[in-house]
Amino acid sequence: MTVDGPSIDSTRPSIARVYDYLLGGKDNYAVDREVGDVFFRDLPGSVAIAFANRAALTRAIAQIVTTTGVRQFIDLGSGLPTADNVHQVAQRHAPESRIVYVDNDPQVLVHGCALLEQNDRTRVVRADVRDPEGVRTHPETLELIDFDRPVAVIFSAILHHVNDEEDPAGIVRHWRDHVPSGSYFFLSHFRSGDNPETVEAERVLQRTFGRGRWRTDEEIASLLDGLEILDPGIVPAPLWRPDTAPNPWSTGGAERELSVWQHLIVAGLARKA
């Protein structure tokens, strides 16, 4: 695979690289660390958001692959590879699982080359999540995904980067309408918080990236209209089907009172009947 398109711009922060920095990764630049340090320095405890989200994602993938027959995954806005990526979690339980990662960040695509060299059941598609038809009909997607069989569609911490006028509900609806019954949808999303910390966190991201929309519980649930939201519903990520097994992304939370930051990221799993 060769990566073409926009080159990596190390002078402007990237959502994927900032997230990588917050998780302790090394694939970031000074400009990304500057943004991340605002959270470390001025919003102590906020980094728990990234870890809570990642832990919920890994639990969701494990739940899907161990309790259903779904063996196809599309990870939209996947970000940079880290520990326990979707393909690693899924293939640990079912080696035949196939995963398509979708992102428009050039650095994500560079790392995707390494994934493809190591794993012939993984593809990385350069596309924008706001163009679901372009993603669905991309040759790399069609090479790996059989849309006559159920698919797990992953919206992990991506739709809060899609503004209202870009119709995030329409993006989910497009996927809902183009996958068969028995497909699953995992969603995690920043929720509105009636406190100064979450207001400031939203302001930092909007100022940095020029986009971002925190949503209420009702608005987040409405993104999954037409799907059956499974127990325990849309809940803070640490409370979404917590387990006691060791998890590199665990922030506790299930056995103690959650912090204001852990309440900021919610997660849910839905099924198309």
C-alpha positions as CSV (number, residue, x, y, z in Angstrom):
1,M,0.0,0.0,0.0
2,T,1.2,3.5,-0.8
3,V,-0.1,6.6,0.9
4,D,-0.8,9.6,-1.2
5,G,-2.8,12.7,-0.6
6,P,-2.0,15.4,2.0
7,S,1.4,15.2,3.6
8,I,1.8,15.3,7.4
9,D,1.8,18.8,8.8
10,S,3.8,19.0,12.0
11,T,3.0,22.7,12.5
12,R,-0.7,22.3,13.1
13,P,-2.3,20.1,15.9
14,S,-4.1,16.9,14.9
15,I,-7.0,15.4,16.8
16,A,-5.5,11.9,16.3
17,R,-2.0,13.0,17.5
18,V,-3.3,14.9,20.5
19,Y,-5.3,11.9,21.5
20,D,-2.2,9.7,21.0
21,Y,-0.3,12.1,23.4
22,L,-2.9,11.9,26.0
23,L,-2.8,8.1,26.0
24,G,1.0,8.2,26.4
25,G,1.9,7.6,22.8
26,K,5.0,8.8,20.9
27,D,3.4,9.6,17.5
28,N,3.0,13.3,18.0
29,Y,4.7,16.7,17.6
30,A,5.4,19.6,19.8
31,V,2.3,21.4,18.5
32,D,0.2,18.4,19.6
33,R,1.8,18.2,23.0
34,E,1.2,21.9,23.5
35,V,-2.6,21.3,23.2
36,G,-2.4,18.1,25.3
37,D,-0.5,20.0,28.0
38,V,-3.4,22.4,28.4
39,F,-5.4,19.4,29.6
40,F,-2.6,18.0,31.8
41,R,-1.8,21.4,33.3
42,D,-5.0,23.4,33.4
43,L,-7.6,20.6,33.6
44,P,-6.1,18.0,35.9
45,G,-7.9,14.7,35.7
46,S,-9.3,15.4,32.2
47,V,-7.0,12.8,30.7
48,A,-9.2,10.2,32.3
49,I,-11.6,10.8,29.4
50,A,-9.2,9.3,26.9
51,F,-8.5,6.2,29.0
52,A,-12.2,5.7,29.9
53,N,-13.1,5.9,26.2
54,R,-10.5,3.4,25.1
55,A,-11.4,0.9,27.8
56,A,-15.0,1.0,26.8
57,L,-14.1,0.5,23.2
58,T,-12.0,-2.6,23.9
59,R,-14.8,-4.0,26.1
60,A,-17.4,-3.4,23.4
61,I,-15.3,-5.2,20.7
62,A,-14.7,-8.2,23.0
63,Q,-18.4,-8.3,23.8
64,I,-19.4,-8.3,20.1
65,V,-16.9,-10.9,19.0
66,T,-17.5,-13.3,22.0
67,T,-21.3,-13.1,22.2
68,T,-22.4,-12.7,18.5
69,G,-21.4,-14.1,15.1
70,V,-20.2,-10.7,13.8
71,R,-16.7,-10.9,12.4
72,Q,-16.6,-7.6,10.4
73,F,-15.7,-4.2,11.9
74,I,-15.6,-0.7,10.4
75,D,-13.8,1.7,12.8
76,L,-14.7,5.3,11.7
77,G,-12.2,8.0,12.7
78,S,-10.0,5.3,14.1
79,G,-7.0,7.5,15.1
80,L,-3.4,6.3,15.5
81,P,-2.7,2.7,16.4
82,T,-2.2,2.1,20.1
83,A,-2.4,-0.9,22.5
84,D,-5.5,-3.1,22.0
85,N,-6.6,-1.8,18.6
86,V,-9.9,-3.1,17.3
87,H,-8.2,-5.8,15.1
88,Q,-6.1,-7.0,18.0
89,V,-9.0,-7.4,20.4
90,A,-11.3,-9.0,17.8
91,Q,-8.7,-11.3,16.3
92,R,-7.6,-12.4,19.8
93,H,-11.0,-14.0,20.2
94,A,-11.8,-14.8,16.5
95,P,-8.7,-14.7,14.2
96,E,-10.9,-14.6,11.1
97,S,-12.3,-11.2,12.1
98,R,-11.8,-8.5,9.4
99,I,-11.4,-4.8,10.2
100,V,-11.4,-1.6,8.1
101,Y,-10.0,1.5,9.7
102,V,-11.1,4.8,8.4
103,D,-9.4,8.2,8.9
104,N,-8.3,11.2,6.9
105,D,-5.2,12.0,9.0
106,P,-2.1,11.4,6.9
107,Q,-0.1,10.1,9.9
108,V,-2.8,7.5,10.6
109,L,-2.4,6.4,7.0
110,V,1.3,6.0,7.3
111,H,0.9,3.8,10.3
112,G,-1.8,1.9,8.4
113,C,0.9,0.7,6.0
114,A,2.6,-1.2,8.9
115,L,-0.8,-2.7,9.9
116,L,-1.3,-4.0,6.4
117,E,2.1,-5.5,6.2
118,Q,1.4,-7.5,9.4
119,N,-2.2,-8.4,8.9
120,D,-4.0,-9.4,5.7
121,R,-7.5,-9.1,7.4
122,T,-7.0,-5.4,8.1
123,R,-7.4,-2.4,5.7
124,V,-6.9,1.3,6.2
125,V,-9.1,3.6,4.1
126,R,-8.2,7.3,3.6
127,A,-11.7,8.9,3.7
128,D,-13.8,11.3,5.7
129,V,-16.4,9.9,8.1
130,R,-18.7,12.7,6.9
131,D,-18.8,10.9,3.5
132,P,-20.3,7.5,4.6
133,E,-21.2,6.5,1.0
134,G,-17.6,7.2,-0.1
135,V,-16.3,5.0,2.8
136,R,-18.8,2.2,2.2
137,T,-18.1,1.9,-1.5
138,H,-14.3,2.5,-1.3
139,P,-12.5,-0.4,-3.0
140,E,-10.5,-1.2,0.1
141,T,-13.7,-1.5,2.1
142,L,-15.4,-3.7,-0.5
143,E,-12.4,-5.9,-0.7
144,L,-12.8,-6.9,2.9
145,I,-16.4,-6.3,4.0
146,D,-19.3,-8.3,2.9
147,F,-22.4,-6.1,3.3
148,D,-24.7,-9.0,2.9
149,R,-23.5,-10.1,6.4
150,P,-23.8,-8.2,9.7
151,V,-21.1,-5.6,10.4
152,A,-20.1,-3.8,13.6
153,V,-19.8,0.0,12.9
154,I,-17.6,1.9,15.4
155,F,-18.1,5.6,16.2
156,S,-15.6,5.8,19.0
157,A,-15.2,9.5,20.1
158,I,-15.7,10.8,16.6
159,L,-19.2,12.2,16.3
160,H,-18.5,15.0,18.8
161,H,-16.1,16.3,16.2
162,V,-18.9,16.5,13.6
163,N,-20.9,19.8,13.8
164,D,-24.7,19.9,13.8
165,E,-24.8,21.3,10.2
166,E,-22.7,18.3,9.1
167,D,-25.6,16.0,10.1
168,P,-24.0,13.4,12.4
169,A,-27.4,11.7,12.8
170,G,-27.5,11.4,9.0
171,I,-24.1,9.7,9.0
172,V,-25.3,7.0,11.5
173,R,-28.6,6.7,9.6
174,H,-26.7,6.0,6.3
175,W,-24.8,3.2,7.9
176,R,-28.0,1.9,9.6
177,D,-29.7,1.8,6.2
178,H,-26.9,0.0,4.4
179,V,-26.0,-2.8,6.8
180,P,-28.1,-5.9,7.4
181,S,-30.1,-6.9,10.4
182,G,-27.9,-8.2,13.2
183,S,-25.4,-5.4,12.7
184,Y,-24.0,-3.6,15.8
185,F,-23.2,0.1,16.4
186,F,-20.8,1.2,19.2
187,L,-20.9,4.9,20.0
188,S,-18.9,7.0,22.5
189,H,-19.4,10.8,22.7
190,F,-18.6,13.8,24.9
191,R,-21.7,14.8,26.9
192,S,-22.6,18.3,28.0
193,G,-21.7,19.0,31.6
194,D,-23.2,21.8,33.7
195,N,-19.9,22.7,35.3
196,P,-16.9,25.0,34.4
197,E,-14.5,22.1,33.8
198,T,-16.4,20.6,30.9
199,V,-17.2,24.0,29.4
200,E,-13.5,24.8,29.4
201,A,-12.6,21.5,27.8
202,E,-15.1,22.1,25.0
203,R,-13.7,25.6,24.5
204,V,-10.1,24.4,24.3
205,L,-11.0,21.9,21.5
206,Q,-13.2,24.3,19.6
207,R,-10.5,27.0,19.7
208,T,-7.8,24.5,18.6
209,F,-9.6,22.6,15.9
210,G,-12.4,25.0,14.9
211,R,-15.0,22.3,15.5
212,G,-16.6,20.2,18.2
213,R,-20.1,19.8,19.7
214,W,-20.8,18.4,23.2
215,R,-24.3,17.0,23.3
216,T,-26.9,16.1,25.9
217,D,-27.8,12.5,26.8
218,E,-31.0,12.9,24.7
219,E,-29.1,14.2,21.7
220,I,-26.6,11.4,21.9
221,A,-29.3,8.8,22.2
222,S,-31.1,10.3,19.2
223,L,-28.0,9.6,17.0
224,L,-29.0,5.9,17.3
225,D,-32.6,6.4,16.3
226,G,-34.0,3.3,14.6
227,L,-31.6,1.0,16.5
228,E,-32.2,-1.0,19.6
229,I,-30.0,0.5,22.3
230,L,-28.8,-2.5,24.5
231,D,-28.3,-2.6,28.2
232,P,-27.2,-0.6,30.1
233,G,-28.0,2.1,27.7
234,I,-26.0,5.3,27.1
235,V,-24.0,5.6,30.3
236,P,-20.6,7.1,31.4
237,A,-18.0,5.0,29.7
238,P,-16.5,3.5,32.9
239,L,-20.0,2.2,33.7
240,W,-20.6,0.6,30.3
241,R,-20.4,-3.1,31.1
242,P,-17.4,-2.8,33.4
243,D,-15.3,-5.9,34.0
244,T,-12.8,-7.0,36.6
245,A,-10.3,-8.4,34.2
246,P,-7.0,-6.4,33.9
247,N,-7.3,-3.7,31.3
248,P,-4.4,-1.4,30.2
249,W,-6.9,1.4,29.8
250,S,-8.8,0.9,33.1
251,T,-9.4,4.0,35.2
252,G,-11.4,2.2,37.9
253,G,-14.6,4.0,38.2
254,A,-17.0,1.0,38.4
255,E,-16.1,0.5,42.1
256,R,-15.9,4.1,43.1
257,E,-17.6,7.4,42.5
258,L,-16.8,8.8,39.1
259,S,-14.9,12.0,38.6
260,V,-16.5,14.9,36.7
261,W,-14.3,13.9,33.7
262,Q,-15.4,10.3,33.7
263,H,-19.0,11.6,33.5
264,L,-18.0,13.6,30.4
265,I,-17.6,10.6,28.0
266,V,-20.5,8.3,27.5
267,A,-20.8,5.0,25.6
268,G,-23.5,2.7,24.3
269,L,-24.0,-0.3,22.1
270,A,-27.0,-0.7,19.7
271,R,-28.2,-3.4,17.4
272,K,-30.1,-3.3,14.1
273,A,-33.1,-5.6,14.4
